Amino acid sequence: MQHEESKKAMLAVFDYLREELNALLEDLPIQERNKQGTLECWSAKDMLAHLAFWYRHLNQQIEKSLAGEKALVSGDYLDQINDGVFYQHRQQSFEEARQEEADAYRRFLEIISSINADDICTQGKFSSFAERSLLERALGSHGWHVAAHISDFYQKNGQPEKARALQEDLSEQLCQFPCWKANAIYNLACFYALNGLKDEALSKLREAFQEKPELKDWAKQDSDLNGLRNEADYRSLMGE
């Protein structure tokens, strides 16, 4: 895939997820919009505040890299950061959270639209992302990350079929990008494993390991796969 095509395909993934997110939000009854979440079970507005924070974080990383400045990185403190965002926005209304999320995403589109496709797709072009390309980083932030929270919301609100359809659709879309193919397949395996779909999880794990054998090392300590550890087929796959 040429760089211009990759940029267009990336934006198409984001459009797909915006439609999914907006459909979820538009269908929420008023009591769900006003619901107070917990650290263990976020409400819709908690999810929006979380997404807005990480959108702004990525925006800042891109802008600082473009300016030749050093950008902040999250390091090993993701849980603490996410808990802090939750508490900071606890009294925020649904409408405020939705507007902030939309504004941060709109700013991201303005930034990304101003960057040529070659720079987006070239590894190491942005100091904030080490050897990763902006394409890979953006697909993680505005693709996989957004879908993970939407599907989690569906799962916790009694709509597992929507969560599965979203994960499968997104995985198929991400597989068109070489930088994401193996991880997209692996992440779908994790989704299956977390939801008791063991045969589907094992099938996707085999596929992911064929694409990227080093994922086996990560899988050995990935808690998402704990439900598979005692399966004979899993142990065989891992060479145990």
Secondary structure by P-SEA (a helix, b strand, c coil): ccaaaaaaaaaaaaaaaaaaaaaaaaaccccccccccccccccaaaaaaaaaaaaaaaaaaaaaaaacbbbbbbcccaaaaaaaaaaaaccccaaaaaaaaaaaaaaaaaaaaacccccccccccccccccccaaaaaaaaccaaaaaaaaaaaaaaccaaaaaaaaaaaaaaaccccccaaaaaaaaaaaaaaacaaaaaaaaaaaaaaaccccccccccccccccccccaaaaaaacc
